[in-house]
């Protein structure tokens, strides 16, 4: 894109940002009012946006400053720490000097095969005295050659650490820090131990779930992705789902609450699950962890772009389908279907309403978890049909293979939208 077009785009966005009411009015008008006035314009606008949505990432805005938002100190699941940097003592300096290559395989070693982990395992699990362990004596030899071990430069410091580890293993206090755990985030969003391998090893052996870390370096490719995602999120406003990756701590008032509600009320064994309007794929991440074979249907190419990246970053396998559910032909038989805040969009127009009925008629499902809209919200003012909550549930039952329903929860994440379980 030319510099002139970029400047014009940034100028227009600057006006919207500085006049919040104008921005909100235009967004609301774009979102639904204009489609009532000129119905055919909807398809044209959506097609143009879906093809050129990435242009919005060119916009410059102070809200896109990643350094002002990104947090360096937080907790992560300890299972995310699988690798450690090979070099010692000058780790951090080396990372900054060679930031593009520090995360290559040849520069890393596995935590559970490291001498530090093996030493602690032999002592705490196999009950072998420190002095009788091969790795212990190897560390002492390193000190005799003036080679540091991790963050410890001499034998006295090292032996003092072992005494603390002995005490911590039998009476662990997470408030007491034995050594600080410093990590880097690699080009794919993976966490790499830079310093603090002994405490990481100890907590793994203690089967702790989480660990407090400090991020000291991020690979340029990860920073680029994070910045791009922040820009995407900032333009589109609040995220409709929490983000799975701990380093993407961007604005979202949504929590794990809806997932936990379903998890505690689910009545079927892990099988196939369809998430309609999957957005960024949060529920597929969570239910895949429970053993479900998940399908994420999402019509917006921009959401699909980031959903794929986030899926690959987390090493998940769920299938992403970039289509309208009305064009879904691959599979219409599932054990569980999630329909959160999505079906009401199909009540606004007669054509979509009848397509929804046709979809429900062809869907084979054992259980559906359904979250309806708030019937009083402005976007539904001129809808073709606007159901109340239980009316909507009964509409689904009438047009599907499902026969019963129960109210699972009256509200979640501070919103008054209930969650229903609809089942055979």
C-alpha positions, 0 to 999 in steps of 0.5 A, spaced: 500 500 500 502 506 498 504 511 503 499 516 501 493 511 502 497 509 509 497 516 511 489 517 509 487 510 513 491 512 519 488 519 519 481 516 518 482 512 524 485 517 528 479 521 527 475 515 530 479 514 535 479 521 538 471 522 537 469 515 541 461 517 540 462 518 532 466 511 532 461 507 536 455 510 531 459 508 525 460 501 527 453 500 530 451 503 523 455 499 519 454 492 523 446 492 522 443 499 520 446 499 513 444 492 512 436 494 513 436 500 509 440 496 503 440 489 504 444 487 498 450 491 501 451 486 506 454 481 502 458 486 498 461 489 504 463 482 508 466 480 501 470 486 501 472 486 508 474 478 508 478 479 502 482 485 505 481 485 512 489 485 513 489 492 511 487 494 518 494 492 521 497 497 517 494 502 522 498 506 527 495 507 533 498 508 540 494 503 543 498 498 539 504 499 543 506 492 546 511 494 551 505 498 555 501 492 555 505 486 555 507 483 562 513 480 564 512 476 571 506 471 571 504 464 572 504 459 567 503 451 567 509 448 569 508 443 563 510 449 558 517 448 561 520 443 556 527 446 554 532 449 557 538 453 554 545 450 553 549 455 555 550 458 562 552 464 566 552 469 560 545 466 558 541 473 557 547 477 554 547 471 549 540 471 547 540 479 546 546 478 542 544 473 538 536 473 539 534 470 532 537 464 533 537 462 541 531 458 540 534 453 535 534 446 537 542 445 537 542 451 542 537 447 547 536 441 551 530 437 554 529 439 562 528 432 564 534 429 561 538 435 564 544 434 569 540 438 574 533 434 573 537 427 573 541 429 580 534 431 583 530 425 581 536 421 583 536 424 590 529 425 591 525 420 588 531 414 588 533 416 595 540 416 593 545 421 597 548 427 594 555 425 594 554 418 591 550 421 585 554 421 578 551 428 576 553 431 583 560 430 582 560 432 575 558 439 578 563 439 583 569 438 577 566 444 574 567 448 580 574 446 580 575 448 573 572 455 575 566 453 571 559 455 573 553 451 574 547 455 572 547 461 577 552 458 582 559 460 581 562 456 586 561 450 590 559 453 597 553 457 593 552 450 590 552 446 596 547 451 600 542 451 594 542 443 595 540 444 602 535 449 601 532 444 596 532 438 601 528 443 606 523 445 600 522 438 597 519 436 604 516 442 606 515 446 600 513 454 601 511 457 594 512 464 598 520 463 599 524 463 592 530 459 592 532 461 585 528 466 580 526 462 574 527 466 568 525 464 561 525 466 554 519 465 549 521 462 542 519 464 535 513 459 536 511 462 543 514 456 547 517 457 553 525 456 554 528 456 561 534 461 561 535 461 569 532 457 575 533 450 572 534 447 579 527 450 582 523 448 575 526 441 576 524 441 583 517 443 582 516 438 576 518 432 581 513 435 586 508 435 581 506 442 582 501 445 576 504 452 576 510 456 576 512 463 577 516 466 571 519 472 569 520 473 561 527 476 560 527 475 552 522 474 546 524 472 540 523 477 534 518 473 530 514 472 537 514 479 538 511 481 531 506 476 532 504 479 539 504 486 536 500 484 530 495 480 534 494 486 539 493 491 533 487 486 531 484 486 537 485 493 539 481 495 532 476 490 534 475 492 541 474 487 547 475 479 545 469 475 546 474 469 549 480 469 554 486 467 550 489 460 551 497 463 551 499 466 557 503 471 554 497 474 550 494 478 556 490 482 552 483 485 554 478 480 555 472 480 560 471 473 559 474 468 563 474 460 564 467 460 567 463 458 561 467 452 560 467 450 567 460 451 567 459 446 561 465 441 564 461 440 570 455 439 567 457 435 561 453 428 560 456 425 555 463 421 554 468 425 550 466 424 543 465 429 537 464 437 538 462 442 534 463 449 536 459 454 532 462 461 531 468 459 534 471 466 534 479 464 536 477 457 538 478 457 545 473 452 547 476 447 542 482 448 545 479 446 552 475 441 550 480 437 546 484 437 552 478 433 555 479 428 549 474 431 545 475 431 537 473 438 536 470 442 529 471 449 529 466 453 524 468 460 523 466 464 517 470 470 518 477 469 515 480 474 520 478 470 526 480 464 522 487 466 521 489 467 528 485 461 530 490 457 526 496 460 529 493 460 536 492 452 534 498 451 532 502 455 537 499 450 542 500 444 538 492 442 538 489 438 532 482 441 532 479 442 525 478 449 523 472 450 517 472 457 514 464 457 512 457 459 514 454 453 518 449 453 513 454 451 508 457 445 512 457 439 508 462 435 511 459 433 517 453 434 521 453 429 526 456 430 533 456 428 540 456 435 543 454 442 539 456 449 542 452 455 540 454 461 544 451 468 542 450 466 535 443 463 533 440 470 534 444 473 528 440 468 524 433 471 527 434 478 524 433 476 517 427 472 514 432 468 509 437 466 515 431 464 519 429 459 515 436 457 513 437 456 521 431 451 521 434 447 515 440 447 519 437 444 525 433 439 521 439 436 518 443 436 525 444 430 529 446 431 536 446 428 543 447 435 547 447 442 545 449 447 550 446 454 548 447 461 550 441 466 547 442 473 546 438 479 550 432 480 547 432 487 549 439 489 546 438 494 540 441 490 535 435 486 535 430 492 534 428 490 527 429 483 527 425 478 523 423 474 529 426 476 536 425 470 541 425 470 549 430 465 552 425 459 553 422 461 547 428 460 543 430 454 546 423 451 545 424 453 537 430 449 537 427 443 540 421 444 535 426 444 529 431 439 531 432 432 534 433 434 541 427 433 546 428 436 553 432 442 556 434 445 563 437 451 565 444 450 567 446 457 569 443 464 569 449 468 568 456 468 566 462 473 566 457 478 569 452 478 563 445 476 564 445 471 558 443 464 561 446 457 559 441 452 557 443 444 556 438 441 550 438 434 550 435 428 547 
